[in-house]
Amino acid sequence: MLAATIRDSMEDPESAETAPQASSYPLDGWLERNQFRPGLTILAGLILGFIAFQGVSMVVLLLMIAAGEGFQSLVGMDPGTLVETYASEFLIANTIGQFLGLLGFGWLLARLHTSRPAQMLRVRGTSLRLAVLSLVGLVALFPLVQWVGTLMEGLPWPESIRNFEQVQMDLLEQVLATDLGFFFTLFTMAVTPALCEELFFRGYIQRQSERLFSTWLPAVLFTGIVFGLYHMRLTQAVPLSMLGVYMAYVVWVSGSLVPGILVHLLNNGFAVALGAYIAGSETLSLQDIEAMEIPPLVIMISAAAFAMVVRTMHKQAPVPGGEATNEQAKDL
């Protein structure tokens, strides 16, 4: 089904396979007419997107609690019990928050730049070859990300940061330990972020970053680092940024959000499956997985395989260097 969807989308004349141009959409929106610069729209977009996402999620959660047992049920309830009691409400609220606060808001921002927001956000198909290569690249990157994560975890972080992140991990483990159904958890924690975060970060933020830097590499690095920091886990900001940079690269090199969505979906889907396995284990925890040591040979093989995949993708790009080459980016 996935292959058929990708092939069907390739029939779009704006698809990556037909060598789309970065200037394929008019800059005729309200933000452009009023000369809002890319740096300002990136900063405002990140701040307002975070507020919209968190605000919508909180409002939806409170409304669901009020419609159920009422706010009096929250009195004296500790965070762990709160998550266990309202785990499904938390995930539903988070999902609605992402669709409205990230995906919807990202589309609105793009619409304020152009009358063709889909083209600006790279909502178009890609080749099956590039889609598969992007997933292979993620598999090759996994050991490197795990290794860097272990190194970062071993640094002497302040106790306040470790306590803050421990609360996050405890709440996540509590959600995964609650029997909500695997596919419900997969949709809320894997499918939803893959769609919403990709459109917002690799769609809007990356496109504006390319305009800001006028070349693809700093834009890809910036988008990936911002994505890593956006998750508010400082001890894991570097490995998260590595994943963010890779997803930004596959979107740029293919000229399509599809590879980024697929990579994001595979990464989060694997995490959900692993979390479900850990939840059923009496000996494993998420911290144990993050602290797992990777043999040096595996790291070297991983780095070599990843480099080969990236090189192949770069050569397979429908436009040399990807959609937004230096000269094209200047025309954005």
MARTORTI-791386 format. One line per 4 residues: their letters; for each residue x, z, y of N, C-alpha, C. Coordinates in steps of 0.1 Angstrom, whole numbers, plus 2048, in hexadecimal, padded with zeros to 3 digits. Example, Ala and Ser with C-alpha at 12.3 -4.5 7.8 and 13.67 -1.06 7.14 Angstrom:
MARTORTI-791386
as) 884,84E,7C7,87B,84E,7D3,884,84E,7DF; 880,847,7EA,889,847,7F5,881,84F,800;
end
This chain:
MARTORTI-791386
mlaa) 808,800,7F4,800,800,800,809,800,80D; 813,808,80D,81C,809,818,823,7FC,81B; 828,7F5,810,82E,7E8,812,825,7DE,817; 818,7DE,812,80E,7D5,817,80B,7D7,826;
tird) 80B,7E4,82A,808,7E7,838,813,7E2,841; 81F,7E4,83C,82B,7DF,844,82B,7D0,845; 828,7C9,83A,828,7BB,83A,81D,7B5,843; 811,7BC,842,806,7B8,84B,809,7B9,859;
smed) 810,7C4,85D,813,7C6,86B,81D,7BD,870; 825,7B6,867,82F,7AD,86B,828,7A0,870; 81B,79E,86E,815,792,873,812,793,882; 814,79F,888,812,7A1,896,81E,799,89D;
pesa) 81B,790,8A6,825,789,8AD,82F,792,8B4; 82B,79E,8B7,834,7A8,8BE,83C,7B0,8B4; 83B,7AD,8A7,842,7B5,89D,851,7B4,89F; 858,7BE,899,867,7BE,89A,86D,7B2,893;
etap) 866,7AD,889,86C,7A1,881,86C,795,889; 864,794,894,864,788,89C,86C,78A,8A9; 876,793,8A8,87F,796,8B3,878,799,8C0; 871,7A5,8C1,86B,7A9,8CD,875,7AB,8D8;
qass) 871,7A9,8E5,879,7AC,8F0,875,7B9,8F6; 87F,7C0,8FB,87D,7CD,901,874,7CC,90E; 874,7C0,914,86C,7BE,920,85F,7B7,91D; 85A,7B9,910,84E,7B2,90C,841,7B9,911;
ypld) 842,7C3,91A,836,7C9,91F,838,7CA,92F; 82D,7C9,936,82E,7CA,945,82F,7D8,94A; 837,7DB,954,837,7E8,95A,82E,7E8,965; 821,7E9,962,816,7E8,96C,80E,7F4,96D;
gwle) 812,7FF,968,80A,80B,968,80B,813,975; 803,81E,975,803,827,982,811,82D,984; 817,832,97A,825,838,97C,82F,82E,981; 82E,821,97D,837,817,981,834,813,990;
rnqf) 827,812,993,823,80E,9A0,828,818,9AB; 828,825,9A6,82C,830,9AF,83B,833,9AD; 842,82B,9A6,851,82C,9A5,856,839,99F; 84F,83E,995,854,84A,98E,860,846,985;
rpgl) 86C,84C,987,878,849,980,877,84E,972; 87F,847,969,87F,84B,95A,883,85A,958; 88D,85E,960,892,86C,95E,887,876,961; 87F,874,96B,874,87D,96F,869,87C,964;
tila) 865,870,960,85A,86F,956,85F,875,949; 86B,874,945,870,87B,939,86E,88A,93A; 874,890,945,873,89E,947,864,8A3,947; 85C,89C,94F,84E,8A0,950,847,89E,943;
glil) 84A,893,93C,844,891,92F,847,89C,925; 853,8A0,924,857,8AA,91B,850,8B7,91E; 850,8BB,92B,84A,8C8,92F,83B,8C8,92C; 835,8BD,932,826,8BD,931,822,8BA,922;
gfia) 82A,8B3,91A,826,8B1,90C,827,8BE,905; 831,8C6,907,832,8D3,900,827,8DC,904; 823,8DC,911,818,8E4,916,80B,8E0,90F; 809,8D2,90F,7FD,8CD,90A,7FB,8D0,8FB;
fqgv) 806,8CE,8F4,806,8D0,8E5,803,8DF,8E2; 80B,8E8,8E8,809,8F6,8E6,7FC,8FB,8EB; 7F8,8F6,8F7,7EB,8FA,8FD,7DF,8F6,8F5; 7DF,8EA,8F0,7D4,8E5,8E8,7D3,8ED,8DB;
smvv) 7DF,8EF,8D5,7DF,8F6,8C8,7DA,904,8C9; 7DE,90B,8D4,7D9,919,8D6,7CA,91A,8D9; 7C5,910,8E1,7B7,910,8E4,7AF,90E,8D7; 7B3,904,8CF,7AC,901,8C3,7AC,90C,8B9;
lllm) 7B8,913,8B8,7B9,91E,8AF,7B0,92A,8B3; 7B0,92D,8C0,7A7,938,8C5,798,934,8C3; 795,928,8C5,787,924,8C3,783,925,8B5; 78C,921,8AB,788,923,89D,787,931,899;
iaag) 790,93A,89E,78F,948,89B,782,94E,8A1; 77F,94A,8AD,773,94F,8B4,767,94B,8AC; 767,93F,8A7,75B,939,8A0,75A,940,892; 764,945,88D,764,94C,880,761,95A,881;
egfq) 76B,963,880,769,971,87F,76A,977,88D; 76E,96F,897,76E,975,8A5,77C,97B,8A8; 77E,97D,8B5,78B,982,8B9,78E,991,8B4; 783,998,8B1,785,9A6,8AD,78D,9A7,8A0;
slvg) 78D,99C,898,794,99C,88C,7A3,99C,88E; 7A8,999,89A,7B6,998,89D,7BC,9A6,8A1; 7B3,9AF,8A4,7B8,9BC,8A8,7C0,9C3,89D; 7CC,9C7,8A1,7D5,9CE,898,7DB,9C5,88D;
mdpg) 7DA,9B8,88D,7DF,9AF,883,7ED,9AB,886; 7F6,9AD,87D,804,9A9,87F,805,99A,87D; 810,994,882,812,985,882,811,980,873; 817,986,86A,817,981,85C,809,981,857;
tlve) 801,98B,859,7F3,98C,854,7EB,981,85C; 7EE,980,869,7E7,976,871,7E8,968,86B; 7F5,964,868,7F7,957,862,7F1,955,855; 7F2,960,84D,7EC,95F,83F,7DD,95D,840;
tyas) 7D7,965,849,7C8,964,84A,7C3,957,850; 7CB,952,85A,7C6,946,861,7D0,93A,85F; 7D6,939,853,7E0,92F,851,7DA,921,853; 7CE,91E,84D,7C8,911,84F,7C5,90E,85D;
efli) 7C0,919,864,7BC,917,873,7C9,914,87B; 7D4,91A,877,7E1,917,87E,7E5,909,87C; 7E4,904,870,7E8,8F6,86D,7DE,8EC,874; 7D1,8EF,873,7C8,8E6,879,7CA,8E5,889;
anti) 7CC,8F1,88F,7CE,8F2,89D,7DB,8EA,8A1; 7E5,8EC,899,7F2,8E5,89B,7F1,8D6,89A; 7E9,8D2,890,7E6,8C3,88F,7DF,8BD,89A; 7D4,8C4,89F,7CD,8BF,8AA,7D5,8BF,8B7;
gqfl) 7DD,8CA,8B8,7E6,8CA,8C4,7F0,8BF,8C4; 7F6,8BB,8B8,7FF,8B0,8B8,7F8,8A3,8BB; 7ED,8A1,8B5,7E6,894,8B8,7E2,892,8C6; 7DD,89D,8CD,7D9,89C,8DA,7E5,89E,8E4;
gllg) 7EE,8A8,8E1,7F8,8AC,8EB,805,8A3,8EA; 807,89D,8DE,813,895,8DD,80F,886,8DB; 807,883,8D1,804,875,8CF,7FB,870,8DB; 7F0,877,8DD,7E7,873,8E8,7ED,873,8F5;
fgwl) 7F5,87D,8F8,7FC,87E,905,806,873,907; 80E,871,8FC,818,866,8FC,812,859,8FF; 806,856,8F9,800,849,8FB,7FB,848,90A; 7F5,853,90F,7F1,854,91D,7FC,851,926;
larl) 808,857,924,814,855,92C,818,846,92C; 818,840,920,81B,832,91F,812,82A,926; 805,82D,926,7FA,826,92D,7FC,826,93C; 802,831,940,805,833,94F,811,82A,953;
htsr) 818,825,94A,823,81C,94D,820,80E,94B; 817,80A,942,815,7FC,93F,806,7FA,939; 801,7EE,93B,7F4,7EB,935,7F6,7E7,926; 802,7E8,921,804,7E5,913,80C,7F0,90C;
paqm) 806,7FC,90B,80D,808,906,812,806,8F8; 80B,7FF,8F0,810,7FD,8E2,81E,7F6,8E1; 820,7EC,8EA,82D,7E6,8EA,837,7EF,8F0; 834,7F7,8FA,83E,801,900,842,80B,8F5;
lrvr) 838,810,8ED,83B,81A,8E3,840,815,8D6; 842,808,8D5,846,801,8C9,83D,803,8BD; 830,803,8C0,826,804,8B5,824,7F6,8B0; 82D,7F2,8A7,82D,7E5,8A1,833,7E6,893;
gtsl) 832,7DC,88B,838,7DC,87D,847,7DA,87D; 84C,7DA,871,85A,7D8,86F,85C,7D1,861; 868,7CD,85E,86A,7C7,851,86A,7D2,846; 866,7CE,83A,867,7D8,82F,875,7DC,82C;
rlav) 87E,7D2,82E,88D,7D5,82B,892,7E1,834; 88F,7E0,842,893,7EA,84B,88C,7F7,848; 87F,7F7,844,878,803,841,87E,80A,835; 882,803,82B,888,809,81F,896,80E,822;
lslv) 89E,806,82A,8AB,80A,82D,8AB,817,836; 8A1,819,83E,8A0,825,846,89E,831,83D; 896,830,833,894,83B,829,8A0,83E,821; 8A7,833,81D,8B3,835,815,8BE,83C,81E;
glva) 8BE,839,82B,8C7,83F,834,8C4,84E,835; 8B7,852,836,8B4,860,836,8B9,868,82A; 8B7,862,81E,8BB,868,812,8CB,86A,812; 8D2,860,818,8E0,862,819,8E4,86C,823;
lfpl) 8DC,86E,82D,8DF,877,838,8DC,886,834; 8D3,888,82B,8CF,896,827,8DA,89F,825; 8E4,89C,81C,8EF,8A5,81A,8F7,8A9,826; 8F9,89F,82F,900,8A2,83B,8F8,8AB,844;
vqwv) 8EB,8A9,845,8E3,8B2,84D,8E3,8C0,848; 8E2,8C1,83A,8E2,8CE,834,8F0,8D5,836; 8FA,8CE,835,908,8D3,837,90A,8D8,846; 906,8D0,850,907,8D4,85E,8FE,8E0,860;
gtlm) 8F2,8E0,85A,8E9,8EC,85C,8EF,8F9,857; 8F6,8F8,84C,8FC,904,846,907,909,84F; 90F,8FF,855,91A,903,85E,914,90A,86B; 909,904,870,903,90A,87C,8FD,918,879;
eglp) 8F7,919,86D,8F1,926,86A,8FC,931,869; 908,92D,865,913,937,864,91A,93B,871; 916,935,87C,91C,939,889,917,946,88D; 91E,94E,896,91A,95B,89A,90F,95A,8A5;
wpes) 903,957,8A1,8F8,956,8AB,8F4,964,8AF; 8EF,966,8BC,8EA,973,8C0,8DE,977,8B7; 8DD,984,8B6,8D3,98A,8AD,8C5,986,8B2; 8C3,985,8BF,8B6,981,8C5,8B1,974,8C0;
irnf) 8BB,96A,8BF,8B8,95D,8BB,8B4,95D,8AC; 8BC,964,8A4,8BA,965,896,8AC,96C,893; 8A9,976,89A,89C,97D,898,890,973,89C; 892,96C,8A7,887,962,8AB,885,958,8A0;
eqvq) 890,952,89B,88F,948,890,88A,94E,883; 88D,95A,880,889,961,874,87A,962,874; 874,965,880,865,966,881,85F,958,87E; 866,94D,884,861,940,881,861,93D,872;
mdll) 86C,940,86B,86E,93D,85D,864,945,855; 862,952,859,858,95A,851,84A,954,852; 846,950,85F,839,94A,860,837,93D,859; 842,935,859,842,928,851,840,92B,842;
eqvl) 848,935,83D,847,938,82F,839,93D,82C; 833,945,835,826,94A,833,81C,93F,832; 81D,935,83B,814,92A,83A,815,922,82D; 822,920,829,824,918,81C,820,920,810;
atdl) 820,92D,811,81C,936,806,80D,937,804; 806,933,80F,7F7,934,80F,7F2,927,808; 7E9,929,7FE,7E4,91E,7F6,7D9,916,7FE; 7DE,90C,806,7D5,904,80E,7D3,8F6,808;
gfff) 7DA,8F4,7FD,7D9,8E6,7F7,7E5,8DE,7FC; 7EC,8D8,7F2,7F8,8D0,7F5,7F6,8C5,7FF; 7EB,8BD,7FD,7E9,8B2,806,7E5,8B6,814; 7DD,8C1,815,7DA,8C6,822,7E7,8CA,82A;
tlft) 7EF,8D1,823,7FC,8D5,829,805,8C9,82C; 805,8BF,823,80D,8B3,825,808,8AB,832; 7FB,8AB,833,7F5,8A3,83F,7F9,8AB,84C; 7F7,8B8,84C,7F9,8BF,858,807,8C1,85C;
mavt) 810,8C2,852,81E,8C5,855,828,8B9,853; 823,8AE,84E,82B,8A3,84C,826,896,852; 819,892,84F,813,886,854,811,887,863; 80C,893,867,809,895,876,815,894,87E;
palc) 820,89C,87B,82C,89B,883,832,88D,883; 832,886,877,838,879,876,831,86F,880; 824,870,881,81D,867,88A,81E,86C,899; 81B,878,89C,81A,87D,8A9,828,87F,8B0;
eelf) 831,885,8A9,83F,887,8AF,846,87A,8B1; 844,871,8A7,84B,864,8A9,846,85C,8B5; 839,85C,8B6,833,854,8C2,838,85A,8CF; 838,868,8D0,83C,86E,8DC,84B,86D,8DF;
frgy) 853,871,8D5,862,871,8D7,868,863,8D5; 866,85D,8CA,86D,850,8C7,865,845,8CE; 859,847,8D2,851,83D,8D9,853,83F,8E8; 84D,849,8EE,84E,84A,8FD,85C,84F,902;
iqrq) 860,85B,8FD,86D,861,902,878,857,900; 879,851,8F5,885,848,8F2,884,83C,8FB; 878,836,8FC,877,82A,905,87B,82D,913; 877,838,918,87B,83C,926,88A,840,927;
serl) 88F,845,91C,89D,848,91C,8A6,83B,91C; 8A1,831,916,8A8,824,916,8A8,81F,924; 89D,821,92C,89D,81C,93A,8A6,825,942; 8A7,832,93F,8AF,83B,947,8BE,838,945;
fstw) 8C2,836,939,8D0,834,936,8D5,825,936; 8CB,81C,935,8CE,80D,936,8D6,808,92A; 8D7,810,91F,8DE,80C,913,8D8,814,908; 8DA,810,8FB,8D3,816,8F0,8D9,822,8EB;
lpav) 8E6,823,8EA,8ED,82F,8E4,8EA,83C,8EA; 8EC,83E,8F8,8E9,84B,8FE,8DA,84E,8FD; 8D2,843,8FD,8C3,846,8FC,8C0,84B,8EE; 8C6,846,8E4,8C3,84A,8D6,8C8,859,8D5;
lftg) 8D4,85B,8DA,8DA,869,8D9,8D1,873,8E0; 8CE,86F,8ED,8C6,878,8F5,8B8,87C,8EE; 8B1,871,8E9,8A4,873,8E3,8A6,87C,8D7; 8B0,87A,8CF,8B2,882,8C3,8B5,891,8C6;
ivfg) 8BD,893,8D0,8C1,8A1,8D4,8B5,8A8,8DA; 8AD,8A1,8E2,8A1,8A8,8E8,898,8AB,8DD; 896,8A2,8D3,88E,8A5,8C7,892,8B2,8C0; 8A0,8B3,8BE,8A5,8BE,8B7,8A2,8CB,8BE;
lyhm) 8A4,8CB,8CC,8A2,8D7,8D4,893,8DB,8D5; 88B,8D1,8D4,87C,8D3,8D6,877,8DC,8CB; 87D,8DD,8C0,878,8E5,8B5,87C,8F4,8B7; 883,8F7,8C1,886,905,8C5,88C,90D,8B9;
rltq) 896,907,8B2,89D,90E,8A8,8AC,90B,8AB; 8B2,914,8B3,8C0,911,8B8,8CA,910,8AD; 8C8,919,8A3,8D2,919,898,8D1,90C,890; 8C6,905,890,8C5,8F8,889,8C3,8EC,893;
avpl) 8C7,8EE,89F,8C5,8E3,8A9,8CD,8D7,8A6; 8DA,8D9,8A1,8E3,8CE,89E,8DD,8C6,892; 8DA,8CC,887,8D5,8C3,87C,8C8,8BD,87F; 8BF,8C4,887,8B2,8BE,88B,8B5,8B2,895;
smlg) 8BF,8B3,89D,8C3,8A8,8A6,8C9,89D,89F; 8D0,89F,894,8D5,895,88B,8CA,88C,886; 8C0,893,881,8B4,88C,87C,8AD,884,887; 8AC,88B,893,8A6,884,89E,8AD,878,8A3;
vyma) 8BA,879,8A3,8C2,86D,8A7,8C1,862,89D; 8C0,865,890,8BF,85B,886,8B1,854,887; 8A6,85C,889,899,856,88B,899,84E,898; 89F,852,8A2,8A0,84A,8AE,8A7,83D,8AC;
yvvw) 8B2,83D,8A4,8B9,831,8A1,8B1,827,899; 8AA,82C,88E,8A3,822,886,897,81C,88E; 892,824,897,887,81E,8A0,88D,813,8A9; 898,816,8AF,89F,80D,8B8,8A3,800,8B1;
vsgs) 8AA,802,8A5,8B0,7F7,89E,8A5,7ED,898; 899,7F3,895,88F,7EB,88F,885,7E6,89A; 885,7ED,8A6,87B,7E9,8B0,86D,7EE,8AD; 86C,7F8,8A4,85F,7FC,89F,85F,80B,89C;
lvpg) 853,811,89E,852,81F,89B,851,822,88C; 84D,817,884,84B,819,876,856,81F,86E; 863,81B,870,86E,822,868,86F,830,86C; 86E,833,879,86E,841,87D,864,84A,877;
ilvh) 857,844,877,84C,84C,871,84F,84E,862; 854,844,85B,856,845,84D,862,84F,84A; 86C,84F,852,877,859,850,872,867,853; 86B,868,85D,865,876,861,85C,87B,856;
llnn) 854,872,851,84A,875,846,851,87A,839; 85C,872,836,863,876,82A,86A,883,82B; 870,885,837,878,891,839,86E,89D,839; 863,89D,840,85A,8A8,840,852,8A9,833;
gfav) 84F,89E,82D,848,89F,820,851,8A6,815; 85E,8A3,816,867,8A9,80C,868,8B8,80F; 868,8BC,81C,868,8CA,820,85B,8D1,81C; 850,8CB,81D,843,8D1,818,843,8D3,809;
alga) 848,8C9,802,849,8CA,7F3,852,8D5,7EF; 85E,8D5,7F6,868,8E0,7F3,862,8EE,7F7; 85B,8EE,802,855,8FB,806,84B,900,7FC; 843,8F6,7F7,839,8FA,7ED,840,8FF,7E0;
yiag) 84B,8F9,7DC,852,8FE,7D1,858,90C,7D3; 85E,90E,7DF,864,91B,7E2,859,926,7E3; 84D,922,7E8,842,92C,7E9,83E,931,7DB; 840,928,7D1,83D,92D,7C3,848,933,7BC;
setl) 854,934,7C2,85F,93A,7BC,861,948,7C1; 865,951,7B8,868,95F,7BB,876,961,7BF; 87F,957,7BE,88D,95A,7C1,892,951,7CC; 88B,947,7D0,890,93E,7DB,889,941,7E8;
slqd) 890,93E,7F3,88A,93E,801,88F,933,809; 888,930,814,88D,925,81D,89B,927,822; 89F,934,824,8AC,937,829,8B6,934,81E; 8B3,936,811,8BC,933,806,8BF,924,806;
ieam) 8B5,91C,808,8B7,90D,808,8BF,909,814; 8BD,90F,820,8C4,90B,82C,8D3,90F,82A; 8D6,91A,823,8E3,91F,821,8EA,919,815; 8E4,910,80E,8EA,90A,802,8F6,902,806;
eipp) 901,904,7FF,90E,8FD,801,90E,8EF,7FB; 913,8E5,802,914,8D8,7FD,922,8D5,7F9; 925,8D0,7ED,933,8CD,7E9,939,8C3,7F2; 946,8C4,7F6,94D,8BA,7FF,94C,8AC,7FA;
lvim) 94C,8AA,7ED,94B,89C,7E8,93E,896,7EB; 933,89E,7EA,926,899,7ED,925,896,7FC; 92B,89E,804,92B,89B,812,932,88E,816; 93D,88C,810,944,87F,812,93D,873,80D;
isaa) 937,874,801,92F,869,7FC,923,867,805; 91D,872,80A,911,871,813,915,86A,81F; 920,86D,825,924,867,832,927,858,830; 92E,855,825,931,847,823,924,83E,820;
afam) 91B,844,818,90F,83D,815,906,83B,822; 906,846,82A,8FE,845,837,904,83A,840; 911,83A,841,918,830,84A,915,822,845; 915,820,838,912,812,832,903,80E,835;
vvrt) 8FA,818,834,8EC,815,837,8EA,811,845; 8F0,819,84E,8EF,816,85D,8F5,808,860; 900,806,85A,907,7F9,85D,8FE,7ED,858; 8F8,7EF,84D,8EF,7E5,847,8E2,7E3,850;
mhkq) 8DD,7EE,855,8D1,7ED,85D,8D5,7E6,86B; 8E0,7E9,870,8E4,7E3,87C,8E5,7D4,87B; 8EA,7D0,86F,8EC,7C1,86D,8DE,7BB,86A; 8D4,7C3,865,8C7,7BE,861,8BE,7BE,86D;
apvp) 8C2,7C3,879,8B9,7C5,884,8B4,7B7,888; 8A7,7B6,88B,8A1,7A9,88F,8A7,7A3,89C; 8AB,7AC,8A5,8B3,7A7,8B1,8C0,7AE,8B0; 8CC,7A7,8B2,8D9,7AD,8B1,8DA,7B9,8B9;
ggea) 8DD,7C4,8B3,8DE,7D1,8BA,8D1,7D8,8BB; 8C6,7D3,8B6,8B9,7D9,8B6,8B0,7D3,8C1; 8A5,7DA,8C4,89C,7D4,8CE,8A1,7D5,8DC; 8A6,7E1,8E0,8AA,7E2,8EE,8B9,7E1,8EF;
tneq) 8BE,7D5,8F1,8CC,7D3,8F4,8CE,7D7,902; 8DB,7D7,906,8DF,7DC,913,8D8,7D4,91E; 8D8,7C7,91D,8D2,7BF,928,8C3,7C0,928; 8BD,7C1,91C,8AE,7C3,91B,8AA,7D0,921;
akdl) 8B2,7DB,91E,8AE,7E8,923,8AE,7E8,932; 8B7,7E0,939,8B7,7E0,947,8AB,7DA,94D; 8A4,7D1,945,898,7CB,94A,88C,7D3,948; 88D,7DF,941,881,7E7,93E,87B,7EB,94B;
end
